[in-house]
Amino acid sequence: MTFPRLSRRAMTRLLLVSPLSSSLLGCGGESEGGGGGGGGGAAGTESSFAFEVGDAMAYNITEMRVSAGAEITVSIQHTGQMPKNAMGHNFVLLQSGTNVEAFAAKAVAAADSEYIPASESAAIIAHTKLVGGGESDEITFTAPPAGTYEYICSYPGHYSIMRGTLTSV
């Protein structure tokens, strides 16, 4: 049996809410429905994701599961010290079927727009701004239709390691 991978935020909520729910149910209260982890959609989905990145090339979240059409919030916090021109990070959600390598090659030439190539705007569902040490950004967008989508950091050279999948159900 395999268990779903939980984000730090979802695990914290689970640990805090579970004892409270048990004590309420033990007192004869009834449980109301609703998704955990900021969800409210399909079972096992979330609507809020907090990315923490540092001076290394790594996302703390590599899998996202959302409800199609739901409002999704993504925050990105650079916990490192390096400035964005040396170790910048962002979150770029791409349309299904986008050639990530080709997108990344065009992003390298888009330094003036924080490595978001204008020529590829149709391939982008949502993106944060590029953040450096101590900076953060947050975006809200509508989850795409059911399917699997890739997200990457478009800073030059990062996409091969800093990537993940968003599954919309």
Stockholm file with secondary structure:
# STOCKHOLM 1.0

chainA/1-169         MTFPRLSRRAMTRLLLVSPLSSSLLGCGGESEGGGGGGGGGAAGTESSFAFEVGDAMAYNITEMRVSAGAEITVSIQHTGQMPKNAMGHNFVLLQSGTNVEAFAAKAVAAADSEYIPASESAAIIAHTKLVGGGESDEITFTAPPAGTYEYICSYPGHYSIMRGTLTSV
#=GR chainA/1-169 SS CCCCCCCHHHHHHHHHHHHHHHHHHHTTCCCCCCCSTTCCSSTTCCSEEEEEECSSSCCSCCEEEECTTCEEEEEEEECSSSCHHHHCBCCEEECTTCCHHHHHHHHHTCGGGTTCCGGGGGGEEEECCCBCTTCEEEEEEECCSSEEEEEECCSTTTTTTSEEEEEEC
#=GC SS_cons         CCCCCCCHHHHHHHHHHHHHHHHHHHTTCCCCCCCSTTCCSSTTCCSEEEEEECSSSCCSCCEEEECTTCEEEEEEEECSSSCHHHHCBCCEEECTTCCHHHHHHHHHTCGGGTTCCGGGGGGEEEECCCBCTTCEEEEEEECCSSEEEEEECCSTTTTTTSEEEEEEC
//
